[in-house]
Amino acid sequence: MATSTKPSPTTVRVDQYGPVGRSPWMDVDWREHQRWVTVGGRAMNVIDVGPEDPAGTIVWIHGLSGSWPNWLEQLPVFARTHRCIAMDLPGFGASEMPAERISIPGYAAAVDELLGILGVERAVVAGNSMGGFIGAELAIRFATSVERLVLVSAAGLSIEHQRNETVLRGLRVARNVLAMGTGWLASKSDELASRPRSRRAIFNIVAAHPERLPGPLVSEQLRGSGKPGFVDALDALTDYPIRDRLGSIAAPTLVVWGEDDPLVPVRDAWEFGERIPDARVVVYEDTGHVAMLERPDAFNALVREFLDED
């Protein structure tokens, strides 16, 4: 497996795209693990699942226009050994909008507050896209709380102060499409996801081969889209600099990317790896923005290996 602490332009070939067979998440009654937690005076939808005697805690933070099901391929797998906490960020999924305007520091503070309420003093933090940006901010501002950090196609570099640049165009297209999600798109998620052609049309903004992903998995992603926090969160991504502060991240960090990410360029993977002192970079060939869904077996094995490192 091609990895390094000083990144080089190499990638990892993975033959299997998408999950193999019936995914474990399909056999979980998630209502048993759902709880409502008041954070910042507003209700947050939280999934809290794991064994009675966990080896540790992993916090999973979704991306822009996402929700906690972004981690469906990970939660039941890692919950065999770890307490797994996944939330709908304020303004997304089923969570209420925050009392204050959405910002990256505000989201990091909300996650830190949530962990305090849940009695978690230290955790592995994994984030995709905007969730990676939030995870990095957590590791900077609340360093003692972050044991290890996993960044999956994390935002925060190319997008910084580039409101009119190419890197934002795909996100603005997504905004226009996903704005329908509050009504039509969310209500039609099962129907749209059942057909490979419509999966391709709707989900190719994030995945390299959405038609090859299972319909139920894509349906769950669409169901959480089009929420009121999208526009404010998109603005928040562009006006909060983090590049020059990445060197203060002390937690061992795993950076995972898709070589064909249509939203965040793969060059950002190498820059994250260069700027974070203890970082390891893995890039998957023929993979888009959501490696955890597109290459779940390889991704889970990689994260498991990362957790087991001394």
N, C-alpha and C positions, 0 to 999 in steps of 0.2 A: 504494500500500500504506500503510495507516494505522499509522504508527509515530511515536514521539516520545521524547525523553529525559526530558521531564516528562509522565508518562502522563495521558491523557485517556480518558474512557469511550467509546472507539470500537472497532469490530471490523472484521475483514477477511472478506469473503464469498469463499468458494472453492467452485466448482461441483462439482468432482470429489471424490467420497468414496472413499477406499481407493486402492490402486494400479491403474494402467492396464496392461492386458496382462500378459504373463508377467514377473514380477519377477526381476531379475538374481540374487538370492540363491538361487533355485531351481536355478541352473546352476553353483553353487560346491560343490566338495567341501570342506566345512569341516574335515574331519579333517586336511587338509594344512596348515591354519593354526592348529590346536589345539596347545596346549602346557600342561604342568603346571608350575607355579611354586610353590616353597615360600615362603609368606609367613606370618610369625608362627609358624613351625614347623608349619604345616598346608598341605595341598595345595590350590592354587587353580587352577581351570579357566580358561584364558585363550585368547582368540582374538587372533592377532597377524597382521594382513594389510596389505599395501600394496606400492607399487612399490619398486624398488631405490634410487631417488633421490627420496625423498618431499619434498614441499613443507613438511612439518611433521608433527606427531603429533596425533591426536584420540583422547581417551579417552572411552569411552561407558559410563555407569554406570546400571544398571537400577534399577527401583523395587521396592517391597515386593511380595513373592511373585513377582517376575520373575526373569529370567536373561538371559544375553547375547543370546538371540534377540529380545529386545525391540527390538533395533536392526537387525533383518534388512533393513529397507528402506533403511537408511543405509550399512551397512558396505561392500557391494560398490560403491556409488556413490562414496563418498568415498575408498575405497581405490585408486581410479584415480590420485589425486594425493597422498594423505596416508597415512602409517602409521596404521592404525586398531587400537586396542587395546580390547577389550571383555572383561570378566571376569564370572564368577559370583561375587558377593560371598560371603564365608564364611557358610555356613549355607544357601545358595541354589544352585539348579542342581545341578551336579556337584561343587561345592567342599565341602570339609569344614567342619564347625562350627569357629568360632575357639576358641582355648585359653581366652580370657577372655570374659566376658559381652558380648553384642553392644551396641554403642553407636555413636552418630554419630561422635564423635571417634575411636573405634577403627577404624571403617570408613575414615575419612579417612586415618588413619595407615597402614592396610593398603594403600590405593591408592597412597599416596606411596611406601611400601616397594616395592611391585610396580614402580612406574616406575623407581625406583633400580636394581632388579635388572635391568630391561630396558634400562637405559642411557638413559632419557629424562630430560632435564634440564628441559624446558619443553614444555607441551602445551596445546592447547585441551581444555577439559573440558566434556562435555555430560552432563546427568543428568536423568532423569525421576522425578518424585514423590520417594520417599526418595532416589533417586540425585541429584536436584537439591539436596536438603538436604546430602548428602555433598559434592557439588561446591562448594556455597557454603562449607562448612566447610574444604574444601581451599584455596579462594581466600583464606580468612581466615588459616588456620594456616600454610599453605605458599605464601604469596603469590608468591614468585619462581618457583614451578613452574607457575603457571597463567597462560597467555598470554591466553586469552579464556575466557569462561564462558557456557554455554547452559543455561538453566533451563527445563525443560518440565513445567508443572504441579507445581512443586516443593513439597514438604512443608516444614514448619518454622515457619509463622506461625499459621494458625488452629488447627492441631493442638497447639500448645504449651500444656502444662498443662491440657488440656481432656479428661481421660479419660472424662468422663461426658456430654460435649456431643454435639450432633447430628453434628458433623463426623467423629466417630469411629464412628458407627453403621454407615455403609457399609463401613468397614474391618473391623468386627467381623463383619458378615454375610459379607464375603469370607473372613475367617479360618475361619468355620464351614464354608463351602463348600469352600475350598481345602485344608482339613485332609484331605480325602479324596484329594488329589492324589498323595500318596506311593504309593498303590495304584491304586484304581479310576479316578479322574479322569485321571491320567497315562496309564494303560493304554488308556483309551477315547478318548484325545484325537482320533485320526483319525476315528473313527466319529462322535463328538459334533460335531466341527467340520464334518463333511461336510453337515450339515443346517442350513439357515438358522434354523429354529425353535430348535434346541438351541444354536446359536451365540448367538442372542439371549438365551436363558435363562441361559446361563453367563457370557457376556462383557459383558453390559450393565452390570455394575458399573463398567466402565472406559470403554466405547466408546458413542458416541451411537447408532450403527447397526451393531451387530456382524453382523447378517444380511447386510449389504452388503459385508463384508470377505471376502476369499478364504478358503475352508476351510483350505488348507495353512498360511496365515499364522496363523490362530487356533489351529490344532492345535499349532504350535510354541510358542505362548504358553502353552497349557494344559499342554504336556509338562513345562515347567519349574516348574509350580506345586506347592503343597502341601509345601514343604520344611521341615526342622526349625527353621530360623532365623526363621520367620514371627512367632511369638508374641513372642519376645524383641525382634525388630526393631520390631514394633508398639509395644511398651512404650518402646523407645528413642526413637521419634519424638516421644513426648509429654513427655519429661522432660529435654530439653536445649534451653535457650533460645538463640536465634540472632538474634532481631529487632534488639536494640540493638547488635549487632556488624556488621550488614550494611554500615554506613557505612564500614567499613575495607576493603571489597573494592575493590581498585584496578583489577582487570582489566575491560576492556570487557565488558559483559554483555548477552546477548539473552535476554529473558523471553518464552516462548511458552506460550499457554494455549488451552484450549477454552472457549468461552462457556458450554457446558452440562456442564462437568466435574462429575460426580456425587460426587466424593471431596474435591476441594480447591476451595473457592469462588473464582470468578474475581476477586473483590475482592483476593485475595492477589497476583494478578499486578500490580495497580496499586501495592500496597504494596511489593512487591519493587522495582518500578521507581522508587518514590519514595525508598526507603531506600538503594539502591545508587547511588553517585555517577554512574557512567557506564553507564546502563542504557537499553535500548530495549525497548519492550513491544509484542508483537503478539498479538492475540486472534483466534481463528478462530471464525466463526459455526458453529452446528450441529455442534459438535465436543465430544468428551468429554475424558477424562483422558490419552489417548495420541495426541496430535496427530501424532507421528512415524509412526504406523501408519494413522491415519485420514485424514491429509492429506499423504502422503509426498512427492509431487511438489512441492507448495507449500512444505512444510517444508524439503526439501532445497535448493530454490532460495533460500529465505530464509537458511539457514545458510551456503550458498556465498557469498551476497552479504555476509554478516556477516564471513566469513573474509577476503574480498577488501578490506574497508574499510581505509583507512590509519589 
